[in-house]
Amino acid sequence: MRYLSTRGNPSSTADSPGPSFSQILLAGLAPDGGLYVPETYPRVTVAELAQWRTLSYAELACAVLGKFIDDIPLADLRRLVGRAYTAEVFGNGRRDGQARDIAPLRWLERPDAARGEAGLAILELSNGPTLAFKDMAMQLLGHLFEYVLAIKGEEITILGATSGDTGSSAEYALRGKQGVHVFMLSPHERMSAFQRAQMYSLHDANIHNIAVRGMFDDAQDIVKAVFKDQAFKARYRIGAVNSINWARVAAQVVYYFKGYFAATDSDRQQVAFAVPSGNFGNICAGHIARMMGLPIGRLVLATNENDVLDEFFRSGVYRPRSAAETRTTSSPSMDISKASNFERFVFDLVGRDPAVVRRLWAAVDAGGSFDLSGTPFLARLPDFGFVSGKSTHADRLLTIRQTYEKYGLMIDTHTADGLKVAAQWRTPEMPMVVLETALAAKFEETIVEAIGCQPVRPPGLQGIEDLPQRVEVVDVSVETVKRLIAQRVDAMSVKDK
């Protein structure tokens, strides 16, 4: 399996093959500013679907990821996956503190053929160490980084941006890892107190938190600017854990297969997945699973008040908002204007033509927009199974309250956005599975506003906001961030000698 950039040459050649999985794992963003994707999506056969249905999560992850990884021996991949997906790692339990099946499906309304009801379910993805779905991929990435770096005898400086959950998930997965330095940018005072505490209370020597006086898009733009400085990137071996890193997206593909098998009785059935979407990485993984042959009938994209993606799927216009236009909401992990992974989907939508992607993103990178309405590209959109909708603060309060009263289930604000939009697109033909984003405990203020009581926190996380915090607050400046990276990595290198 070889990879190419969404902005680069359409294929590799015998004389110049594309990079391998291990190479792009460490590289993150492509040198031309594009995102890495497989040269072709591997297809899953009918026989493989039948074989995979009974696998454990770790076994399923090995089978799915084995389609994308051919430069790590299967025995080693199986060992790495086995370390990542254990009951101990994903044992926070939803509400009882007990270890459970990894990514279990919880039916809110069971299928009832006699009544013509296909069912409504939540795929529980937030039982990991940071109580967010990001753990599902990040725990594996930590082991992959350590494995590849040990073989190469190298170190890496991870640079990422977070709107809330990626940062803590990455830091918990990479804390103490040999040869890995982590610099995580976040928007100053735009995350929940719990989210900030999860990140800033870590005092591991290889973890560095930087709060940017701006919005998530400012932090993400800084990350991309650093990656484009090839000399700096090479000197400090800059890598990524954001979903611009293909390995993150590939690992997320796995739970679509898990959710599909749990929601169906046979491989002939179709399933709809509703996905709260900010940076488009989570639902992009569903798109890839569908391209591989998983019978996904519909991908329901849910946004909050920052509805850039919903606007595109309704109109064909992709218009990222300015900092002044981007709203601070009660589902802050989706307070994103420029969705990095959207480029991967558009690459497929325009027939994998990198010249078109370069032209479209030249406009976006210059602060503009693009309009595909009236083009043959937008006419192909129904072929990809996407529909969309948005949710507001009032919507999520109502959804949280109704879900608690009707099903006895306390959900977080982002999952509420997913459930709200899912309700618009439910049909009797296929089950609707909503991907859980996080546990309600991460957003206590809004939960209390919705239902008048506080969510129960898993053991060990009470009072996390009172722990000492370590974070550097900076202005929106690429040079300031580069200077901090250089100072701290150089200091650590001297200390290690």
N, C-alpha and C positions, 0 to 999 in steps of 0.2 A: 504494500500500500504506500503510494507516494502522494504528496500534497502540493497544492498550488495556491497562489494568492488570488483573492477576488479582484485584484487590480493588476495582476501580472499576466504572463503568457498563458494561453488556454491549456497548454499541456506541456509535459516534459518530453525530452527526446532521449534516444539511446545514449547520445553523447553528453547530455546534460539532464539527468533525471532530477525530479523534484526532491525536496527534503523528506526524510523519514519521520516517523512519529516522534522518536526521541529527540530529533533535531528541533522540531517545531515545539515540543514540550518546553524546551529551554529557551526558545527564541521568543515566544509570545506573538507579538505583532510582526508581520512580514516587513522586509526592508523598504518596500515601496508604499508602506502605510496601509496595505490591505490586510485582510484576515485569511488565515489558512483554512482550506477546506480540502476534502479528499478529491483526487482527480475524478473519481466516480464513486457514487454511493454503493456500498456492497448490498447485495440483495439477500434476503432471508427466504429460504425455500419453505414450502408447505411442510415438508418432513422435519425441518429444523424447528418450525413453530411448534409442532406436535411434541418434539423431544424437549423443548425448552419449558413447556408448560409446567412440568413438575419439579423444576430445578429450584434449589435454594437461591436466595438473593446473590450470595457470593458466586455460586456456580453460574447463575444467569449473567452476572456482570462479566465473568471471564469469557463466556460464550459471545456476548455482544461486543465487548471490547476487542476480542480476538479478531473480529472482522476489520478493525481499524489499526491494529498493532501487529506488525510482523517482524519487528526488530528487537523484541524482547522475548526470550524463550518462553514457551508456554508454561513450563514448570515454574519459572520465576514469576510470570504474570499471575498464575494461580496462587502463589504464595503471597504476593503483594495484595491481591484482591481479598484473600482470606484474612489478612491482617486488618484491612480497612473495614470490612463489613462483618462485625461480630456483635453479639448481644451486649457485650460490655461497652463497646463504643456507642452503640445506638440503644442504650438501655435506660435512658431517662424515663421512658414510659410516658404515655400521653398525660395521664392524670393519677396513676396509682404508684408511680415510682418503680414499677417492675419491668424487667426486660421482656420485650415482645418480639414478634416477627418484624423483620426489617421492612419498612414501607408497607404496613398493613392497610387493607382497604376497609373503610368503615361505611356501611350502608346507612344512609339517612332514610331512604325509602327503597325497600327491596323490590326487585322486578316482580311483576304480577301479570303473567301472560293473559289470564282470564279477564283482567280489567284493562288490558292494553297499556300497562305501565312498564316502561323499560328500566326504571330505577334511577336513583340519585345517590352518589357516594362521594366520600372524601378520601383521597389517597394521603395517608399520614406520612409526611416526609420530615417531621420536625422533632424526632426523638434523639437527635444527635447531641453532641456536647454543647452547642450554642443555641439549640432549640429552633433552628431554621433549616429550610430545605437545602441551603448551600452546603451543609455538612455532607450531604449525600455524595457530592463530587469531591469536595475539598479534602476529606479524610483520605481518599485514594490518592489525590495529587501529592499530598505530603510524602507518602511512601514512594510514589513514582519519582519525584524530585530526588529524594535521598538515594534511591537505587541508581539512577542514571548518573548523578554527580559522582558517586563512589566509583563507578566503572571508569568514568572519564578523569577522575582525580581532579575535579574542578570545584569551584564555589559559584554561587549565584546570588545576585541581589534581586529580590522580588520587589517589584513596584506595582502597587495597585491603588484603585480608587473604590470607595464604597459609599452607598447611600444608606447603609444600615447593617445588613447581615453578612455581606461578603467579607468585610474586614475582620469581624470576630471569628467567623468560620475559618478563614485563611490563617489567622494568627494562632488559633487553637490547634490547627492541623500542623503548623510549621514551627511552633515554639520548641526550641531545643534541638531542632533537626541539624545534623552536621552539614556544614558547608552552605547554609541558607541564612541570608540576612533579609529581613522583611521590613519594608517601608510602606505604610498604609495611609493614604490620604482620605480624609473625610470632610464633609461640609460642616464648618463650625456651628455648633448649636442647632443643627437641623435634623438630628437623630433623637430617638427617645432616650431618656435618662438611662434606661436599662441597656440599650444598645451601646451608648457611650461607655458605660461602666464595664461592659464585657470586654471592650477593647482596651480602654485606657488603664484598667487595673492590672493588666499584665506587665510584669517587670522583668521578663526574660531578656537577657542581654542581646538576643538577636531580633527583638521586636521593637519597632520604632513607629510611633503614631504621630501623624502630622495633620492638624486641623486647619483647613483652608477657609479664610474669610470669604466665603462665596457659596455657590450651590454645587451639587454633585457634578454637573456638567463642567464646571470650572476645574474640579479635581481630575475628572476624566480627560479633559483637554491637556492638562499638565502631563499626565501619564503618557498620552500619545505623542506629545512634543518631545519628551525625553527619549522615547523609543525611536523617534525620527533622527535624533542626534547620534549617528552611527558610531562616531569616535567615542563619545561618552558611554554609549551602550556597550561597546566592545571592552572599554577599559574596566568598567565596573560590572560587567557580565549581567546586564539587566534582563530580567525575565518577568513574566506576568502570571497572576492567578485569577485576574478578572476573566469574565467569560469571553474576552478576546482570545484567551488561550483555548485552542481547540480541545485539549484534553478535558477541560471543564465541561464543555458541551457534550463531548462523547460520553463521559461518565453519566451525564444526566439522561441520555437516551435510554439507559438501562431501566429506569423506573417506569417508563412508558410501557415497556414490555411487561414488567411486573404488574402494573395496574390493569393492563389489558387482560392478562391471564386471570387475575382475581375477579374481574367484572364479567367474564364470559364463561360459557360452558363448552364452546367449540371455537375452532379457528376460522369459522365461516361468519361469525358475528362481527358487527362493527361497533365501535365505541366512540363517543364524543369526549374530548378532554377540554375542560375550562381552565385557563391558566392566567392568574394575575401577572401582568407583564409591565416591566419597567425598561429594562435593558435588552429585552427580547431574547435573552439566552435560554431561559427555561422553555419557552414555547418553540424556539428554534430547534431544541432537542426533539420536541414532538414532531416538527416538520421533517427532521432527518429520519426519525423512526418510521414515519409514514412513507418517506421515499425509499426506505429499506424494504418495504412491503408489509409493515404492521397494519392490520385493517382498522385504521383510524378514519372514521367517517367524517369527523368535523373537529377542527381546532378552534376553540372559542377564546379569543383574546380579550382580556378584561383590563381596562385602565382605570385610574382614578381621575381627578379633575384635570390632570396633565394628560390630555387625550390626543397627543400627537399621533400615536399609532392607530387609535380608533379612527381618527380623521383620515388617515391614509386608506384604511381598508373600506371606508365608506365612500371616499371621493377620488382616490388616486393621487392625492396631494400629500407630500411629505414636507412639513414645515416645522422644523425645530423652533422652539420658543426662545426668546431672550431670557436673561436672568430675571429681568423685571416681570416677565410674563409667567415664569414658572412658579407655580403656587406651592406653598408649604401646606401639607395635608396631614391627616391622621393615618394615612398609609404611606409613611415617608420613604420606604424603600422603593417606591414607584414614582417619587418626585424627580423624574428624569425627563429631559427634553430630547436629547440625542441618544438614541438606542444603538449601542455599538453593534450588536449582533444582527440588527436589521439588514446590514450590508450583506450578510451571508444569504439571507432569504432573497433579497433583491437580485443577487448574483444568479440564483436559480431562476427567478422570475423572468429575467431578461435573457434567458437561454445561455447562461454562463459565459457571457461576453464581457471580458474585463475592460474593453474600451468603453462600453456603455457605463459600467460601474465607475470607472475613473471620471467620466464626464459628470455623472450625477453627483458623486461625492466631492468633486472639485467645487461645485456650487454649495454643497452643505458645509464644507470646510471653510469656505469664504463667508459663512454666515447667512447663506441663502437657503433655498428650498428647491424641490423639483416636483414636476407635475406629470404623472403618467396617464392621466385621464385622456381618453380618446386614442390611446396608442394600442398596438397589438399586444404589448406586454400586459396591460391591465386586463385585456380580454381573456388572458390565460389565468387570471386570479382564481376563478372558481375551481380550476383543476387542482388547486393546492388545498382546498378544504377549509380555508379561513373564513371566519365571521368575527364580529367584534361588538363591543359595547363599552360604556363607561359607568362608573359609580361615583357618587358624591358622598360627602361626610354624612348627610342626612340618610342616604341610602345605606351606608355601612352600619350606622347606628341601628337602623330598623332591622337589617339583616342579622346583626349580632344578637339583637333582642329576640327576634322571631326564632332563630336557630336554637337559642338557649331554651326558650319556652316550649318549642315544639319537639325538639330532639334531645334536650338535656345536654347539649354540647356547647362548650364555650370556644369560640373561634377568634382568631386575630383579625385585625382590620383588613389586611390584604386578602386573606382567604374569604372574608366577607365580600370584597369586591368581586372575587371570582364567582361566588355563589349567586350574587345579585345578577350578574350578566349571564350566568349559566341558565337562570330561570327564563330569560328571554328566548333562549335557543333550544330548550328541551323539546324533544319529539318522542313519540311512542316507539319509534323504530330502533333506537339505540340507547344504552345506558349513558348517563352523563356523569363523568368522574371529574371532580374539582380537585386540583392539586393544592394541597395545603402549603402555605408559605412559612408560617412560624407558629409557635404556641402563643396563646393569648397573654401569657405572663410578660411578654416583651412590650406590651402596649397597655399597661394598667390603666392609665388615665382615661383612654377612650372606652375601655371595657366598663369601668365604673360609671362613666357617663351613659353608656348604653343600658346596663342592667342593674346598676346600683350596688354591685359587690365586686371585690377584688378577685382576680384569678389566683389559683393556688400555684405556687412556684415549686418546681422539682427540688428535691433535697440538695443542699449545698449552695443554692443561689439566693437565699434570703439575705437581704441587707447588702447586696453586691454594690449598690450605689454609694455605700458608706466607705468602701475600700479606698486607700490612697490611689490617686490616678496620676499617670505620667503621659503628657502630650505636649507637643510643640505647636503653638498657634502661629500661622504665617499668613501674609497677604497672598493674593493670587499671583504667583510669580514662578515661572519655570526655573529661572536662575537660582532663586532662593532654595527651591527643592533640590536642585542639582548640587548646590553647595552643601546642604545638609547631608545628602547621600555621600558625597565625597569625603566630608569631614569624618563622618562616623564609620564608614567602611575602612578608610585609611587608618583611623585610630584603632579599630578592632584588628586590623592586619598587623599593626605594630605590636599590639598586646599579645597576639598569638605567636609572635616570633620569639 
